[in-house]
């Protein structure tokens, strides 16, 4: 991560060269970890040498090296390198101790169901994947102690060997797991389904594998001697367990960015490709994920070794410091705020959709809270628009019937007959509490500010197009109609959900506004316009911010508690609750053009904490099929 070490009272500009370097969206931000100089190693030869050195420290007659793994690791590469570099006398692979793949498939099936997208969060644990008799037999082999060095390798290795001589954990970033699904080179946990339908593999990862592996990993976390990063094939990095744990503590006490990733979409645009210098070989980019700690990773640099580990590690390991006591008390070790970019500039409309009400998502999918959200327009073409809310006088039965006809391919859904289409301009803010029909139209660069359960989108209409795989994307009319709030019509939407800006305060060279969210949403957003330094405070809860206007700003500690960092236009950054006071300085202080940031947080006293979602009777498709026969 770029650092701008400047005196907080300075009014002069950086040099032209420095500005040219600073005014670039940073796709590889990192945090320098303050740690002993020999805390990390790169390359298989160096790593194996370090592990052998650790083995020689043991006085035991039999050394047991347990290498536990997250799902998604390229086992063939890692095993071959460890075998060549350490030369164990015996290798036990945990996949040979698991239940048959067919039995595991039956075990996870209740959490996956028949829907191609949605399932239920699992309560399974790693131990449920293993055959107890096979584990007992392997433990008897280990107790015999005939081999000098034994390598126990694979997910759940620490279950096979509860007290190994050395415990190494091979972690994986979820985005890299998804990329490996797409290349057809890995299977789901305990399965033989490499190369099968990617969406099904992702679904099983989301609802089952990642939940199981996270629970297992964080039970082991304190006892891990070394963490191994193999996200880049043939370029491994090894980090001392104490050093990584130290790094996570440091991250939770300073502003930081996660590593963004970008993905094409059926409706994707060209704005991010052009502005962020993304791969020109892709037809478009629809999504830019810049703050989804469940899926993003962290770059941590130990000396000259740059490592990549899941950002969720800091959420689980430092929840109070990161989230704050009140947010942690409500959500537990979950990061409740998500920022991402949706690009339809030169693209098409997003799917016409609705998100589930809280009670519905709890009952049907086992989630604690739902995806309330908003669209902040980071940029917009002259003809950009947003669909939001229903038109006045909409007949629910007619709309449901037309949606059903569209799903069957009889006629396109006449969205403009039923939904409001609002013109959108740069800096407009559209609030979208769950149950409100919506989508961004073409021509917009949307900063989506939302609660984290991002997978639960009920598509009502996808404009008759196919996904990137050439197949129709799933539409969920029964779910969607059961959650659609029919009283959120044009008048209500205009009054409650569009540019609800309230001026809150000001100071020398800055002013603060509340832009949302709606009282039915637990996130609050504040926008600051400024030409001078702006004071901020986390207020005991995590802050998430994006620079929505201006080339770059410098985030600083008034007391020097963290190194200053530079944030560029459109970048999202996280300020942990433990930071407390911080300031944001324009790159050009006192200039004519104002800068702007949007900040999201969970208020200590939630304005909608005692709200009641107005739930009207859901619409069932079966009520209308007879009319269409």
N, C-alpha and C positions, 0 to 999 in steps of 0.2 A: 504494500500500500504506500502510495506516495506520501512523503512527509514534507511539510513546509515549515521550517523552523524560523519563525519570525517573532519579533518583539510585538506584544499585543497592542502597543500604542502606535505602531508605525502606520503612516498614511501614504507612503510611496508605493508605486507599482513594481512588480517584478520586472525583470528584463524581458525584452521581446522573445528571446529564445526560451526563457523559463515559461512564459505564457503559452508559447506554442506547444511545449511539452505538457503543460498542465491541462490545456483545453482539449483533452481526448478522453473519451469514455474508456475506463479501465476494465478490461475483460478478465484480468488476472490479479485482482487485489490480494494482498497477503498481509499477515501480521508477523512482525519480528518478535520472536520469543526470547526474553532475557533468561539465559540458562547457561550452565557450564559449557565450555567449548566442545567437549567430546560427548555430545548428547544424541547425535544422529549420524547415520552412515548411508551412503548411496552405492548401488551396484551389488550384484550377487556375490562377487568374490569378497568384497569388503564386509558384506553382511555376514556371510558364512564364517569368515575369519573371526568376526566379533562374537558370534554365537559359540564357536569352538573355544574361544578364550573364556567365555562365561562357563562353559561346561568344565573346563580344567580347574575352576575354582571349587568344584564340588568334591567332597571327600567320600561321597557315596560310591559303593562298588558298582552300582547300576544307575546310570543317568537316564532319566525319563524327560524327554523334551516334548511338551504338549504344544502343538500349534493349532489353536482354535481359529475358526474362520466364520466370517459373515457369509451369507449366501452370495453367489455371483463371482467368487474368486476363480481364476483360471487354474484349476488344480494341477493340470498336467505340467504347466510351467513351474509352478512353485514347488511341487513335489520333486520334479527332476532336478532343480537347482539345489534344493536342500539335501537331496540324496547324494548328489555329486560333491557338494561342498562340505557336508558334515559326515557322510559315510556311516550312517547308523547301522547297527547290527540287526535291527529288526524295525520294520515299519508296520504300523497298524493304522489302517484308514477307517475313519468313522463311518463312511458310507457302507462299509461291509457289515457294520453292526446295527444298522437301521432296519426297521421293518421293511417288508417288500414294498416296492413303489405302488403296487395296486392297493395295498392296505393303507398306505399314506394317502393316496388319492381318495379313498373312501372316508378317511378320518377328516380330511379338510373339506370334503364336499358340502357339509351342512353350512359352512361359512361362505361358500361361493354361490350356492343356489344355481338357478337356471338362467338368470339375467346375464347378458353379455358384458355389462358394465358394473353393476352394483352387487355387493355382498354384505356380510356382517363382520365386524371386527372380531377376531378370534380370541379365545381365552386359552388356546393351546400353548404349551411350553416345549422347549427343546427336548426334554426327557420323554415326551409323548411320541417322538419319532423313533425311539430306540427299542430294540428287542432286549428285554431284561436278561434273558438267558445268554445272549451273545455278549453283552457287556460283562456279565459275571465270568464267562469263560476267558475273555481277554484280560480281565483283572487277575485271574488265577495265573495266566501266562506271565503277566508282569511281576507277580509276587514270587515267581520261581527264580527270578534274578539271574538267569544264565547269560543274558546279553549285557555288554558293557554300556552301549548307547541305544536307547529305544526312542523312535520317533512316532508319536501318536498324532495323526494329522486329520483335520477336517472339522466341520461344524459339530460342536458338542464334545470336542476333545477333552475339555475340562470335566465333563461328566464321566468320561471313561477313566480319567486319572485325576481324582479330586486334589491330590497334593503332588504335582509334578516337580521335578528339580527346577525346571525353567518353564514358564508359561509365556508364549508369544501369541498375540492376537492379530489376525489379518483382517483389517477393516476394509469396507468398501463404500464408495459414494453411490447413492441411489441413481443418480443420473447415469453414471457409468454402467450400472447394472442394466438400466433400460436400454442403453446403446448396445450392450451385449445380447440382450433379448432380440433386438432388431437384426443383429448379425447372425442369429441362430446358433450361438456358440455356448450358451449356458442353459441349464435347466432350473426349474424351481427347486426349493429345498426338498431333498429326499425323492425327487421325481426323475423320470427319464423323458422329459418333454422338450428337450432342446430342439429348436427349429419349428416348433408348433406355433399356433396362432399367437402373435405378439400381444394382442390385447388381452387374451386369456392369461398369458404369463404375467403381464403387468398387474392384472386384477388379483391374481393369487399372491403376487408379491405385496401389493398394497394391503390386502385384508388379512393375510396370513403370514407369509415368510418374514416380512420386515418387523412385524409385531413380535414374532417368536424370537428372532435373532436379537432384537433390541433388548428384550427382557433378559435374555441369556448374557449378552455382552455386558450390560451394566451391573449384573451380579458379580461378574469377574473383574470389573474395571480396576479396582484397587490392588488386585493381586497380579496384574499383568506386568511382567518384567520388561517386555519390549512390544511395541506396536509396529506392525508391518504395513506399509502402503504399497499396494500393487495395482493402483488404478491405471497406471501407464504400463502396458506390457513391456517386459525386458528392461524396465527402469525402476526397480524397487527402491524403497527408502525404509530404513529401520530407525525407530526412535525409542529412547529409553522411556519406560512407563512413567517414571517420575517426571521426566521432562515434558511429556505430553500433558500429564495432569497439571503441571505447573503452567503450561501454555494455556490451557483452558481456563484456569483461574485468572490469568492475565487478560484474556479476551473478554471475560465477563466484567471487567473493570475499566473498559475503555471503548470508545466508539469503534466499530468495525464494519466491514462489508463481507458478505458471503460471495462465493464465486458464481457469477451469473452463467446461465446457459440459455440457449435459444433454439427454437424448433419451428419448422414449417407448419402450416395449417391450410385446410381447404379454402379458407377465406383470407389467408395471410397477405400482407402488404410488403412495401419496399422501404418504408421509412427507416427501420432499424438496420436493414442491410446497408443502406447508404450512410447513415449517420454513425454507426458503430463499426463500420469496416468488417462486416461479416462475410462469410464465404459467398462469393458471387456466383458460385456454381449452383446454389440452391435457388429454386424458382421464387421462393418468398420466405418470409419469417412472420409467423403469426403470434408466437408467444415469446416473451422474454422474462425469464424467472430470475429476479434479482433479490428476492427476500422470501424464500419458502424454506426455512431451515430444515424441514423434514426431508427435502429433496436436494437442496443446495449443499455444497461442501465448503470447507474452510481451507485456505492455504495458510499454513504455519511454517515460518522459516526458522530453522535451528542452525545458526551459523550460516554456512553457504548451502545448506540442504533444504530445498523447498519441498514440503510435504503436502498431501491432500487427505483430509479426513472429513467424515460427515459432520455438517454443522449441528446436527441433532445432538452430538456429543456434549456441546456446551450447554444445551438446554437441560439435558439429563444430569449433567455433573455439577452445574452451577445455577440451579433454577432460581434460588432466592436472589442471588446477586444479579442475574440477568433479568428476571421477570419482575422482581419486587414481591414483597410479602403478600400484598392484597391480590395481585394477579395470580401468584402461585397458589394461594389459598382457594381461588375459584377454579383454576384450570389444571392444577397439578403441573407436572413437568411437560407442558405443551406450550408451544409458541403460538399465541392466538391470533396474531396479526400477519397478514400476507400482503405483500406488494408485488405486482407483476405488470408487465406491459402487454397490451393487445394491439397489434398493428393491422389496420385495415386500409392504410393509405395506399391507393393503387390496388386494393384488394376488394373483398366483398363483405356482405353482412355476416356477423356472427349468427349462430343459430338462435332462433326465437325461443326463449327459455324461461324457466322459473326455478327457484331454489326451494327446498322443503322447509316447512315450519319446524320449530324446535321439537315439539311433541312428536311430529311425524318422523323426523330423522332419528330420534331416540327409540321410538317403537319399532321402526322397520330396519334400521341399520346399526343400532348399538352405538351411535355417536352421542356425545354429551351436548354439543351445541351445533348450530347450523351455519350456513354460509350467507350471512348478511354481507352486503358489499356496497360499493359505490364505483362510479366511473368519474375519474378526474381527467379532463381533457388536457393532456400534455401538449398536444398539437392537433390541428384540424384543418382540412381542406375547406375551401369556401362552401362546398355543397355537403359537408359532413352532417350526419344526423344520428340521433339515438332513439330507438324505440323504447318507450317506458310507459307502463300503465295502460289501462283500457280506455277506449273512447266512451263518452257519455252515452247511456242508453243501450249498451251492448246486451244482447240476449245470449245468456250462457248456453242454452241448448243449441242455438244456431251456430255459435262459435265452435262448440265441441263437435257438432256434425261436420262442419267444414274442415276442422283439423283431421277428423277421421277420414274424410274423403281424400284429403291431401296425402295422408299416410298410405292409403291404398293406391295412390297414383291416379285417382279419378280426375282431379283438378288441383292446380296450385292453391295454396292457402292464401286468401286475400288479406294479408297482414294489415294493410292500411285501412281496411274496413273495420277492424276490431281494435287495433292498438294505436296509441298516440305516437306520432313521429315528430320529434322535436329537433329543430336545428341546433347544432352544437358548435361552440367556438372554443378557442384556446382559453383555458382556465375555468371553463364551466365545470360545475360539480353536480352530478346526478346521483342521488341517493337511492339505494335499491334494497329495502328490507325484504327478507324472505317472503315469498308468496306473491311478489310483484313481477308481472311478465316484463321482459326487457330483452334488448340486445343492442350492441353498437352497430350502426350502419357503416357503410363504406366511407373511407376518407378520414378516419380518426386514428390518432395515436393515444390510446387510453392507458392511464395509470390506474389499474384496478386495485382498490384498497378494500380488503375484505377480511372476514374471519377465515380461519385456515382450512376447514373441510372442503377442499376445492374440487373433489371428484364428483360431488353430488349436484350435478346439473341435470335437470329434467328438460330435455329438448322437446319442444312442442312442434317445431317446424324447422327444417334445415334447407329451405329454399330449393328443394328438388335436386340437390347436388350430391355427389359421392365424396367419400373421404379420400385421403391421399393414396389409400390402397385400392381405389377404384370401386369400393363397395359402399352401399348406403350406410350412413352412420346411424346408430340406434336412436330411435325416438321413443320417449316414455310418456305417452299420453295419459295413461291411468294415474301414474304418479303425479304428473304435472297438473292435471285437472283436479286431483284431490287436494292440491295445495294452492291453486290459483285463487287469489282474493278478489272477488268480483266487485267489491265496493271501491277499489283503487282506480277510479275513473279519472277523466281529464282534469276536472276541477280539483279533486283531492291531490292528484299527482303534482299539478302545477304549484299548489300552495305548500305542499309538504316536502317535495323531493327534489326540486330544481333550484340551485343557487340560493340555498337558505343561509345566507351570509349575515353574520352578526359581528359588528366591530366590538372588540373586547378591550383594547388598550393600545398605548403607543409610548414611544420614547424617542430619544434623539436619533433621527434617521431611520425609524422603523415603526410599523404598526402591525397589530395582531388581529386576525379575524377567526371566528368559528365558522367553518363551512359545513359541518355535519358531525356525526351522521344523524340519522333520524332517531327519535327517542326509542324506537323499537329495536335499535341496533346498539350493541355494547361498546363499539369503538367511537371515539371522538376524534375529530380532525381540526387542526388549527393551521391557518396559512399566515405566514409572515412576509410582508413586503419590506425591503430594507435597502439602504445605501450605506449604512454604518454597521458597526458590530451589534449583534442582537444577543441579549442574554437569554439563556434557556435553563430549565431545571427539569429533571426527570420526574420530580414529584413522587418519588418512591415507586415508580412503575416504568416498564420498558417503553422507550420512544422509538418509533420508526419514521424516518424522514426521507424525502426525495427532493432534490434540487430541481424545481419546475421552471425556473427562469434564471438566466445568467450562466456564464461560462464555467465558473468554478468558485468554490468557497473554501475557507479554511476553518475546520472545527478544532477548537482549542479548549484547554482547561484553564480557568482563571487562576488556579493555584498550582499549575504545572504537574498535575497528577498523571497526565498521559501526554505522549508526543502529539503535536498538531498533525492533522491529516487533511489532505485535499479531497474534496468531493466535486465531481464534474457534473455538468448538466445531465439530467435524467438518471443519475445514479441514486440508488437507495442505500441507506446506511442505518445501522442499528446502534442505539445508545442504551446500554444496560442501565437498569435501575440504580445500580451501585455507583454510577458516575456522579449523580447529583447535578451540580452546576456545570454548565458548559456554555461556550459562546460560538456563534457562527459569524465569521468575518467575510465580507465580500472580497473577491480577488482585487477589485479596484474600489477602495474605500472612498466614499464621498463623490462617486460618479453621478452622471445624469440619469443613467438607466437603472431602474430598481431590479434587485434580485428577488427571488421568491422561493420559499420552501413550503412543503406541505408536511405536517407532522401528525401521526396517528398514535393514540395511546388508549389504554383502558382506564377510565376515571375511577378513582378510589370509591366514590359514591356514584354508582351507575344511574344515569337519569331514567333508564328503562328497567331498573332492577326489579320493580314491582309491577311491571307491565303485564297486560293480558293480551296475547295475540288474539285478534278477532278472527275466529275460525268459522267460516261459513260452510254449509254442507258441501262436500266434494261432489264432483261430477263423475259419474261412472259411464264408461263407454258403452256398457251393455244397454243403457237406457236409450241409446240412439241408433244402435245397429239395425233395429227393426225398421226405422224410418228410411234406411238406405238400401234395404233389401230390394 
